Amino acid sequence: MGPDLKEILGLTSQELCGYLAERGEPRFHGRQIYRAVYVHRKSDFNEITELPRVLRAKLSRLAQVSFPTLRTLQQSMDGTEKYLLELTDHCKVEAIWIPEERRTTFCISTQVGCAMDCQFCLTALMGFSRNLTAGEIIGQILYILRDHERRDKPNSSHPKPINIVLMGMGEPLHNLPEVVRALVLMTDTEGLSLPRHRITLSTVGLVPKILELANAPVVPNLAVSLSATTDEVRNRLVPINRKYPIRELLEACAQFPLGPKQYLTFEYVLIDRVNDSDQDARRLVKLLAPLRAKVNLLPLNPGNAHDLKPSTPERVLRFQEILVSKNIPAFVRRPRGIDISAACGQLHHLQKDFEAAS
């Protein structure tokens, strides 16, 4: 593998057909390669046996399919798995596999690190290194699918539906062009064929990008990390709020297109004596009343650099009670993978961590 090789992962079927046609090869082989990569998870041209042997050899010289490589795999007591995946330039990201009774959820990263500096998120400590390409975003899904298809083959006759949540490392809307391209690839019925309604993008509130996403060729579910009901508090917890305050954020959310049964999701990290009072709950009701919204309440997970503490169970239930009493659907989310730092706000990788785990 080398820098001059054409990267296939991240190309659409039409682009693959065009790439082959430019090299004097029949276009239909592009569709064969596309299905081999996205449906059968093949990353070696020599394994695509429907291609002529001469073409396989030619592609091996000219191109590559760069699935990420596994550096470490941690397994939680609750069945959650955290993958530390290395990319071709040796940057690393974390992705999470979460088994549930009726579905399986993949939590996927969109950046190496994050520039948003949210005070309750460990990823902020990494800083921002770079955006992922669409191929690197899709590659996380393909790698985990292939890994579990190999491991779980005897039990795979009736696979569970897959939910994709773009809420791993990074702010997805900070990398919107590549994320949109990845969404197109995820939902292509000739490839991964993931239903749009099973894909959720989580943002801290980049207002202009929310409006751009609303006009994308594939529009996922939208989740907004709100976590405060006043600009004073949110400015401290989520610094981007200084640029896009709560009022502007909610106005953008009001313009986001929703299907008949679709809701906007607002994620609210509950922090002891910071944003969890009865007054906060009542303000949240007023803020969300004009919207078709539901709220996920997430008590702060362990591991932050600012001595913040999670709200008590009693305070969490009281907060939920106030929302529900005012007809705001509110759900207390049970953290998954907390013992391996795989829960919301815990994804964090530094070089020293990798060296310790290797």
C-alpha positions as CSV (number, residue, x, y, z in Angstrom):
1,M,0.0,0.0,0.0
2,G,1.3,3.5,-0.8
3,P,0.3,7.1,-1.1
4,D,-0.1,7.0,-4.9
5,L,-2.6,4.2,-4.9
6,K,-6.2,5.1,-5.7
7,E,-8.4,4.7,-2.6
8,I,-11.6,2.8,-3.4
9,L,-13.3,3.0,0.0
10,G,-15.5,6.0,-0.1
11,L,-16.3,5.9,-3.8
12,T,-19.9,5.5,-5.0
13,S,-20.8,2.7,-7.5
14,Q,-21.0,5.3,-10.3
15,E,-17.5,6.7,-9.4
16,L,-16.1,3.2,-9.4
17,C,-17.5,2.5,-12.8
18,G,-16.1,5.7,-14.1
19,Y,-12.7,5.0,-12.6
20,L,-12.6,1.6,-14.4
21,A,-13.8,3.1,-17.7
22,E,-11.0,5.6,-17.7
23,R,-8.6,2.7,-17.6
24,G,-10.2,0.9,-20.4
25,E,-12.1,-1.6,-18.3
26,P,-15.8,-2.5,-18.6
27,R,-17.9,-0.3,-16.4
28,F,-19.9,-3.2,-14.9
29,H,-16.9,-4.4,-13.0
30,G,-17.2,-1.2,-10.9
31,R,-20.6,-2.4,-9.7
32,Q,-19.0,-5.8,-8.8
33,I,-16.3,-4.2,-6.8
34,Y,-18.8,-1.9,-5.1
35,R,-20.9,-4.8,-3.9
36,A,-17.8,-6.8,-2.9
37,V,-16.6,-4.0,-0.7
38,Y,-19.9,-2.7,0.8
39,V,-22.0,-5.8,0.9
40,H,-19.4,-8.6,1.4
41,R,-16.8,-6.5,3.3
42,K,-13.9,-7.5,1.0
43,S,-10.7,-5.4,1.1
44,D,-8.4,-7.5,-1.0
45,F,-8.9,-7.4,-4.8
46,N,-7.7,-11.0,-5.0
47,E,-10.8,-12.1,-3.0
48,I,-13.2,-10.6,-5.5
49,T,-13.3,-13.7,-7.6
50,E,-16.0,-12.5,-10.0
51,L,-13.4,-10.2,-11.5
52,P,-11.1,-11.5,-14.2
53,R,-7.7,-12.5,-12.8
54,V,-5.9,-9.9,-15.0
55,L,-8.1,-7.1,-13.6
56,R,-7.5,-8.2,-10.0
57,A,-3.8,-8.1,-10.6
58,K,-4.1,-4.6,-12.3
59,L,-6.1,-3.2,-9.4
60,S,-3.7,-4.6,-6.8
61,R,-1.0,-2.4,-8.5
62,L,-3.1,0.7,-8.9
63,A,-5.6,0.9,-6.0
64,Q,-6.4,-0.1,-2.4
65,V,-9.4,-0.6,-0.1
66,S,-8.2,0.7,3.2
67,F,-10.2,-0.8,6.0
68,P,-9.0,0.4,9.4
69,T,-6.8,-1.9,11.4
70,L,-7.5,-3.0,15.0
71,R,-5.2,-1.8,17.7
72,T,-7.2,-2.8,20.7
73,L,-10.6,-4.3,21.5
74,Q,-12.1,-3.9,24.9
75,Q,-15.2,-5.7,26.1
76,S,-17.6,-4.4,28.7
77,M,-19.4,-6.5,31.3
78,D,-22.7,-5.4,29.6
79,G,-21.6,-6.7,26.2
80,T,-20.5,-3.4,24.7
81,E,-17.3,-3.4,22.8
82,K,-14.9,-0.5,22.1
83,Y,-12.7,-0.7,19.1
84,L,-9.5,1.4,18.8
85,L,-9.0,1.6,15.1
86,E,-5.9,2.8,13.3
87,L,-6.1,4.6,10.0
88,T,-3.6,4.6,7.1
89,D,-1.7,7.6,8.5
90,H,-1.5,6.0,12.0
91,C,-4.1,8.3,13.4
92,K,-6.5,6.5,15.7
93,V,-10.2,6.7,16.5
94,E,-12.6,4.8,18.7
95,A,-15.9,3.2,17.6
96,I,-18.4,1.4,19.8
97,W,-20.6,-1.7,19.2
98,I,-23.6,-1.9,21.5
99,P,-25.8,-5.0,21.5
100,E,-29.4,-4.5,22.5
101,E,-32.4,-6.8,22.6
102,R,-34.0,-5.7,19.4
103,R,-31.2,-3.9,17.6
104,T,-27.5,-3.3,17.5
105,T,-26.1,0.2,17.7
106,F,-22.8,1.4,16.2
107,C,-21.4,4.6,17.6
108,I,-19.1,6.0,14.9
109,S,-16.4,8.8,14.9
110,T,-16.2,11.5,12.3
111,Q,-13.0,13.3,13.4
112,V,-9.7,12.5,15.0
113,G,-10.3,14.4,18.2
114,C,-12.7,17.4,18.5
115,A,-12.4,21.2,18.4
116,M,-15.6,21.9,20.3
117,D,-14.1,21.8,23.9
118,C,-17.3,20.7,25.7
119,Q,-16.4,20.7,29.4
120,F,-18.1,17.3,30.1
121,C,-16.5,15.4,27.3
122,L,-13.1,13.6,27.5
123,T,-12.6,13.8,23.7
124,A,-12.1,17.5,24.1
125,L,-8.8,16.8,25.9
126,M,-7.4,15.4,22.7
127,G,-7.9,18.6,20.8
128,F,-8.5,18.4,17.1
129,S,-6.2,16.6,14.6
130,R,-8.1,16.2,11.4
131,N,-11.4,15.3,9.7
132,L,-12.1,11.8,8.6
133,T,-12.9,11.0,5.0
134,A,-16.2,9.4,4.0
135,G,-14.2,6.2,3.5
136,E,-12.8,6.3,7.0
137,I,-16.2,6.9,8.4
138,I,-17.8,4.0,6.5
139,G,-14.7,1.9,7.2
140,Q,-15.5,1.8,10.9
141,I,-18.9,0.3,10.1
142,L,-17.5,-2.2,7.6
143,Y,-14.7,-3.3,9.9
144,I,-17.1,-3.9,12.9
145,L,-19.6,-5.7,10.6
146,R,-17.0,-7.9,9.2
147,D,-15.5,-8.7,12.6
148,H,-18.9,-9.7,14.0
149,E,-20.0,-11.6,10.9
150,R,-16.8,-13.7,11.3
151,R,-17.2,-14.1,15.1
152,D,-21.0,-14.6,15.2
153,K,-21.5,-16.6,12.0
154,P,-23.4,-19.5,13.6
155,N,-26.0,-17.1,15.1
156,S,-26.3,-14.7,12.1
157,S,-29.3,-16.2,10.3
158,H,-31.6,-13.4,11.6
159,P,-29.4,-10.4,12.2
160,K,-30.8,-7.6,14.2
161,P,-31.5,-4.2,12.7
162,I,-28.5,-1.8,12.9
163,N,-28.7,1.8,14.2
164,I,-25.9,4.1,13.4
165,V,-25.2,7.1,15.7
166,L,-22.7,9.7,14.5
167,M,-21.8,10.7,18.1
168,G,-18.4,9.2,18.7
169,M,-15.2,11.3,18.5
170,G,-15.7,14.7,16.8
171,E,-18.4,17.1,15.8
172,P,-20.1,15.6,12.7
173,L,-21.2,19.0,11.3
174,H,-17.7,20.3,11.6
175,N,-16.9,17.7,8.8
176,L,-20.2,18.1,6.9
177,P,-19.1,17.3,3.3
178,E,-17.5,14.0,4.2
179,V,-20.3,13.1,6.6
180,V,-23.0,13.8,3.9
181,R,-21.0,11.6,1.5
182,A,-20.8,8.9,4.1
183,L,-24.6,9.1,4.7
184,V,-25.2,8.6,0.9
185,L,-23.0,5.5,1.0
186,M,-24.7,4.1,4.2
187,T,-28.1,4.3,2.7
188,D,-27.4,3.1,-0.9
189,T,-29.6,0.1,-1.5
190,E,-26.9,-1.4,-3.7
191,G,-24.5,-1.4,-0.8
192,L,-24.9,-1.1,3.0
193,S,-28.6,-0.3,2.6
194,L,-29.0,1.1,6.0
195,P,-32.5,2.8,6.5
196,R,-32.2,6.6,6.9
197,H,-34.5,6.5,9.9
198,R,-32.0,4.3,11.7
199,I,-29.2,6.9,11.4
200,T,-28.8,9.7,13.9
201,L,-26.3,12.6,13.8
202,S,-25.5,14.4,17.1
203,T,-24.3,18.0,17.1
204,V,-23.5,20.5,19.8
205,G,-25.1,23.2,17.6
206,L,-23.3,24.5,14.6
207,V,-26.3,26.5,13.4
208,P,-25.5,27.1,9.7
209,K,-24.5,23.5,9.3
210,I,-27.8,22.3,10.7
211,L,-29.6,24.2,8.0
212,E,-27.2,22.7,5.4
213,L,-27.8,19.2,6.7
214,A,-31.6,19.8,6.3
215,N,-31.0,20.1,2.5
216,A,-28.6,17.2,2.2
217,P,-29.4,14.3,-0.2
218,V,-29.8,12.1,2.9
219,V,-31.2,13.7,6.0
220,P,-30.7,11.6,9.2
221,N,-32.3,12.0,12.6
222,L,-31.0,15.0,14.4
223,A,-29.8,15.0,18.0
224,V,-28.7,18.2,19.7
225,S,-26.5,18.2,22.8
226,L,-28.1,21.0,24.7
227,S,-27.2,20.4,28.4
228,A,-28.2,23.9,29.7
229,T,-31.2,26.2,29.7
230,T,-29.4,29.5,29.9
231,D,-26.7,31.0,27.8
232,E,-24.7,31.8,30.9
233,V,-24.4,28.1,31.8
234,R,-24.2,26.8,28.3
235,N,-21.4,29.2,27.4
236,R,-19.3,27.5,30.1
237,L,-20.3,23.9,29.3
238,V,-20.4,24.1,25.5
239,P,-18.2,27.0,24.3
240,I,-19.7,27.1,20.7
241,N,-22.8,28.5,22.4
242,R,-21.0,31.9,22.5
243,K,-21.2,32.0,18.8
244,Y,-24.5,30.3,18.3
245,P,-26.6,30.9,21.5
246,I,-29.6,28.8,22.5
247,R,-32.2,31.0,20.8
248,E,-30.5,30.8,17.4
249,L,-29.9,27.0,17.9
250,L,-33.6,26.3,18.6
251,E,-34.7,28.5,15.6
252,A,-32.5,26.4,13.4
253,C,-33.9,23.2,14.9
254,A,-37.4,24.5,14.1
255,Q,-36.5,24.6,10.4
256,F,-35.2,21.0,10.4
257,P,-37.5,18.7,8.3
258,L,-39.3,15.9,10.3
259,G,-41.4,13.0,9.1
260,P,-44.8,12.3,10.5
261,K,-43.5,10.2,13.4
262,Q,-40.1,11.8,13.7
263,Y,-38.9,13.9,16.7
264,L,-35.9,16.1,17.3
265,T,-33.8,14.6,20.1
266,F,-32.2,16.9,22.7
267,E,-29.5,15.3,24.8
268,Y,-29.1,16.7,28.2
269,V,-26.2,15.8,30.4
270,L,-27.2,16.2,34.0
271,I,-24.5,17.7,36.2
272,D,-24.9,18.1,39.9
273,R,-25.8,21.7,40.9
274,V,-24.9,23.0,37.5
275,N,-27.9,22.4,35.2
276,D,-30.2,20.0,37.1
277,S,-32.5,22.2,39.2
278,D,-36.3,22.3,39.0
279,Q,-35.9,25.8,37.5
280,D,-33.7,24.3,34.7
281,A,-36.3,21.6,34.0
282,R,-39.1,24.2,33.8
283,R,-37.0,26.4,31.5
284,L,-36.3,23.4,29.3
285,V,-40.1,22.8,29.0
286,K,-40.6,26.3,27.8
287,L,-37.7,26.2,25.3
288,L,-38.8,22.9,23.7
289,A,-42.6,23.5,23.8
290,P,-42.7,25.0,20.2
291,L,-40.8,21.9,18.8
292,R,-41.7,18.3,18.2
293,A,-39.0,17.2,20.6
294,K,-38.0,14.4,23.0
295,V,-35.2,14.6,25.6
296,N,-32.6,12.0,26.5
297,L,-31.4,12.6,30.1
298,L,-27.8,11.4,30.6
299,P,-26.3,11.7,34.1
300,L,-22.7,12.7,33.7
301,N,-20.5,9.7,33.1
302,P,-17.2,9.3,35.0
303,G,-14.1,10.9,33.7
304,N,-13.8,14.6,33.1
305,A,-11.1,17.2,33.6
306,H,-13.2,19.8,35.4
307,D,-14.3,18.1,38.7
308,L,-17.9,17.9,37.5
309,K,-20.2,15.4,39.2
310,P,-23.3,13.6,38.0
311,S,-26.7,14.5,39.3
312,T,-28.0,12.2,42.0
313,P,-30.6,9.6,41.0
314,E,-33.3,11.4,42.9
315,R,-32.5,14.7,41.1
316,V,-32.5,12.9,37.7
317,L,-35.9,11.4,38.3
318,R,-37.3,14.7,39.5
319,F,-36.0,16.4,36.4
320,Q,-37.6,13.8,34.2
321,E,-40.9,14.0,36.2
322,I,-41.2,17.8,35.5
323,L,-40.6,17.3,31.8
324,V,-43.1,14.4,31.4
325,S,-45.7,16.3,33.5
326,K,-45.6,19.0,30.8
327,N,-45.9,16.5,27.9
328,I,-42.2,16.5,26.9
329,P,-41.2,12.9,26.3
330,A,-38.1,12.4,28.5
331,F,-36.0,9.2,28.9
332,V,-33.2,8.5,31.3
333,R,-30.5,6.7,29.3
334,R,-28.6,3.9,31.0
335,P,-24.9,4.2,30.1
336,R,-23.4,1.4,28.2
337,G,-19.8,0.3,28.4
338,I,-19.0,2.6,31.2
339,D,-16.5,0.2,32.7
340,I,-14.3,0.4,29.5
341,S,-14.9,4.2,29.0
342,A,-17.2,3.6,26.0
343,A,-20.1,5.7,27.3
344,C,-21.2,9.2,26.1
345,G,-18.4,11.7,26.7
346,Q,-15.8,9.1,27.6
347,L,-14.2,8.5,24.2
348,H,-10.6,9.6,24.6
349,H,-7.4,8.4,23.0
350,L,-3.9,9.8,23.4
351,Q,-0.7,8.2,22.3
352,K,0.3,7.3,25.8
353,D,-3.0,5.4,26.2
354,F,-2.3,3.4,23.0
355,E,1.2,2.6,24.1
356,A,-0.1,1.4,27.5
357,A,-2.7,-0.8,25.8
358,S,-0.4,-2.3,23.2
